[in-house]
Amino acid sequence: MSKYSFIETELHNRDAQHQRRTLQPIIPKSAVEVDAGGRTLINFCSNDYLGLSKHPLLKKRAAAFLEKYGAGSTASRLICGNFDCFDLVEKKLASLKGYEAALTMSTGFQANMTILPALSDRNTLIVSDWLNHNSIIQGTLLSRCRVIRFRHNDTGHLKQILQENAGSAYSRTLIVTESVFSMDGDVSDIDELADIAEAFNALLIVDEAHATGVMGQDGMGLTCGKGVDITIGTFGKACGCFGSYIACSQKVREYLINCCPGFIYTTALPPPVIGAIDAALAIIPDMDEERRELHRKADLLRKAIQDLGWSTGDSSTQIIPVLMGNEEEALSLSAWLEKHGILATAIRPPTVAQGQSRIRFTLSASHRDAHLDHLIASLKEYKARYGHQLP
Ligand SMILES: *Cc1c(COP(=O)(O)O)cnc(C)c1O
């Protein structure tokens, strides 16, 4: 038997289930347009919610930091990679988020994967939302402690689990969830979660990957001032660049600097990235107008999709799923849209559960009304032609 046979088998299975993924090269043209194989497509699946990836100030400050500090940070923060710009950006972020302290990390994925094990021991209980992002799931697995998942956004179920385990000899309890869920665009009740965490003396950890930049006061997310112990966020989405952060108390920051392997044993973020983050943090609080536009367009698109008879689940944000069910249908709509000049990737298992395949539209403040009109017209045409039937 070939030592590669497990790879053949898995790829074959993916093909059989229409789940084989491939990488498609594109060239970004603007914040909302890409060139795919010589055709310009309107991009409705990027996380660049404010169009900051192409913003002149981000590019300019990235270039300035590149010039001043170099292309790389040369080492871990704890060796000689802690350039002064890191502390400045972290202070700025902490103050914007309303926390004592902040810490930048390489990526959101890495932050989630490393912070949960750093905060756990073998006797910890982690209670985690069913729909948490894969990076959180990886983090809970690496924590090698008891993990119980609560039904998505069901605080009653969360409380029940905490009550059932209140008498047990766990060393500590972590509640982990997201503020805006990545695949459904729905929102969790942070006040309620904070109350529950308080009542059960649990640490509350909230991932704000899709809220940072677009939700809450000054666009700084939904956890600000809510008593959430630790907020995690990414700079790769609405902030338009790369990297991630943890907002927390000074003590937790000290602890992570000492005890979090994914912070200690990795090269610090490259200086140009810190420059871009610095610029994004300078601009985002002043983008209320863009945020209003973003949410106005989201309401419009959601309503249009619902009027066509599709469900958008509990979405109330710039992330809008068209829940289709089976993979073929999601793929067929995605292909139809591409034919009509629209990039909207089908999301299917294992990213979402079986029977939960969907198109997930994500909007940007940079989309123009004409872009949205074209998308809605194309969806209408698809629906008129195929109804609920597969083409
Ligand atoms: C995208 C995402 C991450 C990962 O962040 P990156 O910086 O892209 O690695 C983490 N959590 C959630 C909920 C996400 O959607």
The ligand as an ORCA input file, in Angstrom:
! r2SCAN-3c Opt
* xyz 0 1
  C     -11.368     34.989     10.689
  C     -11.602     34.559     12.085
  C     -10.533     34.250     12.922
  C      -9.132     34.170     12.429
  O      -8.553     35.414     12.286
  P      -7.304     35.569     11.325
  O      -6.641     36.812     11.771
  O      -7.834     35.605      9.946
  O      -6.448     34.351     11.535
  C     -10.817     33.974     14.238
  N     -12.074     33.964     14.706
  C     -13.125     34.213     13.911
  C     -14.500     34.199     14.481
  C     -12.922     34.510     12.566
  O     -13.956     34.734     11.766
*
